[in-house]
Amino acid sequence: MSFLRADLAQLAAYQSPHPSAQSEAAPPVLDPLDTNESPIDLPAAIKATLASQYQEAIAANRYPDGSQLALKQAVIAYAARSGKVPPETLSVENVTLGNGSDELIRSVLMATCLGGHGSILVAEPTFSMYAILANTLGITVRSVTRRDSFEVDIAAAQSAIEQAATTSLPVRAVFMVHPNSPTGNALTQRELTWLKQLPDSILAVVDEAYFEFSGHTTLAEALSRPNWIVLRTFSKAFRLAAHRVGYGIAHPTVIAALEKLRLPYNLPSFSQAAAQTALAHSEELLSQIPPVLAERRQMLQALADHPYLQVWPSAGNFVYVRLSDRGLLALAVTEQAAGLAKLFKLLRSQGTLIRHTGGGLRISIGTAAENQRTLANLQQVLGLNIATQKVAS
Ligand SMILES: *Cc1c(COP(=O)(O)O)cnc(C)c1O
């Protein structure tokens, strides 16, 4: 159909298996450890508060508050408190809200690169959404690799930027996750120093989706530099993935541009109320972080002890593993990718759903029971006669 952009034929719609839509081949219950959400729902009392807000304060027939002022004020208060910056350094001009931080990523792409204005730079493996969204907008993605510890190859990144500067599509934005997904490493001093020396013609986008788990933030940079934006989300530590709320903090000029690009009513009234309620109960909700970190420690220890696996430290609520040489041998494969695909399927057949991405397996930290099942299932499928196990293809 000639009215469609030809490049869209090359793309596929984003698919993320939802627990309510599991395939027939899957066992009846899958532990959903593939999307890094919190494994625990909102406390019933908070849900009840929200329900009464819906009954009493939200008019379903009316459009949401398009200014989003109340939520913006609550967000900056939380950002200042958690980022240890004086509250007076942050105003509502420094914040924009998105329908998930995914929307903000798209707005950043539109604000910096759309219409042949430029390209973005990422370091693989990283969050897949940057490239996916860039592709839907016809925006060129330049990518560099990471070193053994998953630190960005800075020399390669620098030369990619210099090379791009000689083309019609110079780099306009560098996307970094802090800590990175799927690999779990936080930005190092070296990486931060490099980001800080980027010229004013390039926006540093620091995605802090896992801030509450890592404790690392670059908020102060976003407030002191014109070319830096911090992205955060309510989908992970705040247990609000169902409500789709994210926020960006940056210089007012950057925020003003993003505000022009967002849909007027991008955040439903109920989602605004949910995020405000979550912030009002932030202490209670975030009290679940230390147990998650304790579970992560145990999980990492158990995985590190396994001779078939290779595992790295993580500053997020997930861990990243690959197969060791012995693991490849045990799975009767020669290629890492083939081994990971096999292990992924074996685990799924046991009821553990994880993410095969970025040249490894990313396993979300779930409840204690889920994590124990993950380890038991790994033990089971990586048993000695693993090579003879049937893998449904
Ligand atoms: C989960 C995640 C997000 C959050 O996306 P939402 O659209 O807010 O749910 C953003 N960035 C990264 C790196 C993530 O892992």
The ligand as an ORCA input file, in Angstrom:
! r2SCAN-3c Opt
* xyz 0 1
  C      11.497     -0.250     32.490
  C      12.313      0.788     31.856
  C      11.770      2.013     31.511
  C      10.371      2.300     31.924
  O       9.503      2.472     30.952
  P       8.021      2.947     31.265
  O       7.590      3.327     29.908
  O       8.093      4.101     32.216
  O       7.296      1.792     31.867
  C      12.565      2.963     30.930
  N      13.877      2.733     30.717
  C      14.440      1.575     31.068
  C      15.891      1.365     30.877
  C      13.684      0.567     31.634
  O      14.236     -0.586     31.960
*
